């Protein structure tokens, strides 16, 4: 689009009275901001708010438990935030897309407001600042999150509006709203000074360069910008307990193959993909918007996994695009292997090996679920109330169901024994925090989410009906998703509510009674070597090291030139504490790819375990040089220096690690020791306190054990590997009723 042409058209429209009165009144003969001192006005506003504001955690920290702050530490008058409608005068396409997004509706969704009301009604309005730092930044920075102020504001319906994101001055890597909000401005004056308050469309159009400088900063295009909210912790100031990590999407991305900042992912991507690459994809501009570049517009829908907002607000276009996004190759489902109980031999990968099946056979099917297309875990963020699971079904030749796991019951709730990509938040009474009461959390009983680029092996056992002598069993595995579990959405809506159910990926195979011959590869399946590789990754994460070694050996057999096949064999043996054996395969990997950083990293760990610290340090230095943002390389290099009593070098590595992740526990612990030994007592005290606050509470495990003891129907999910059997598919105790 030729924006200069658009500028000319809009200016002519203004002059000719073609734009509505709502816009035309913004063209004054003298701008409204010219006669006031915005600095003084802000100070007056802030002093007025401070007179009645509850500084619950100290006068100098008005926004805690959120990490958000403002550029001067003062409050910001909400009237100085331009509305989204104001920005939409020109940015029509952005406004249309934004209105349907989760950002725009971050505060007005009824399930959210009802959940945060649990916190504010139970502990006080001031604790809601923890949430609103990201869900309602204008409410937070304006000082309205305090006692005696109605928690309903004119700005609420805009949620995270245009002027929120485009007024942020800087961010850091702590998350939980770790941004600095500046005074909103849409235009700079001739000297480059921000103009506070609304200015006319005509002024902006006449000074597009100054408008762009006012509202755009280079770091807005970085994943670090997103991390200020898409990473969060539960601090002691919220839960009166201790620091706990809540969500960490930015960390997961940074360690994934998509970021290309770590040598350790199992697969290598051809190019860097950031948050913006996936969630702000460029597409041909269909409306009017000066933000387009060469006719391409960066999406302001921020497509992700929120299917409830477009359903509730009837944003049909957003819902359709969200479902398509979820089904666009995020998962690969592989019905990988069959094992008959009487033979104890694995037939794998299915389709490549002959086998026979008969009536009465007890069969275990291994399903491999690969997180192939997400740069972070599934499910991310509020995984305790979001719901995604594996639905597994076996049908006989007549279509009758022999076994089903992961079904929805008549009341809409999920079969408790389903393999779910979830976690369980447990309170100090050993009960489930079933309504996302994160402020009452004490321990995570288990976490079954699936990380980027990794796989899980899920096993299902059933018996072939005795009477079957011919035909075929139809076996289907699929990954299902809905935004919330039934219990939470019914609470949030105040009534029984049906949500969209998305089948993210599915795979069906026929298991014939009698002989099953090899068959041509299905386009839905990965190549055979990758099928073995994904199976090995799942076994490795399930701590089945011997089986993982065997799987990776099959990869090496099929692809003898594949370096990571040998590194993966070595990794399995290393975790099995077979260091000499691991060294052999790492040597093979490095002979195929000299200096390979992934192989060097694991070789360094082997060398250190065998007492060769000099060799470990040399290798880790090479890894850190190739991947300067590898948190693992800096952490292990720091520890190796520490073991050699090279304290300054160790300090440098741990400080570099903290620049990547300010909450790395090993950095807190080791820096507390290193600073003390280097005579830096104040710094040592700070790191020691942070370590004490952030380390796991060993006594909290008793709460998890109490919960699992009372819920045998899901206890197996806490075990690294287990089998879902047709004998345990019956009714079980509802988790919610246990309260």
PyMOL commands that set and color helices and strands:
alter all, ss='L'
color gray80, all
select helices_A, chain A and resi 3-16+21-24+38-50+78-80+84-87+92-99+110-123+125-135+137-141+156-158+162-165+201-206+208-215+218-221+223-227+236-239+249-255+275-279+307-312+316-326+438-440+486-493+528-541+545-558+563-575+579-592+597-609+613-626+631-643+647-660+665-677+681-694+698-709+712-718+726-728+736-738
alter helices_A, ss='H'
color red, helices_A
select strands_A, chain A and resi 69-70+168-171+179-181+185-188+194-196+231-234+244-248+282-284+296-298+331-340+346-348+355-357+362-371+387-395+401-405+419-420+423-426+443-447+455-463+472-482+502-512+514-516+723-725
alter strands_A, ss='S'
color yellow, strands_A
deselect
rebuild
show_as cartoon
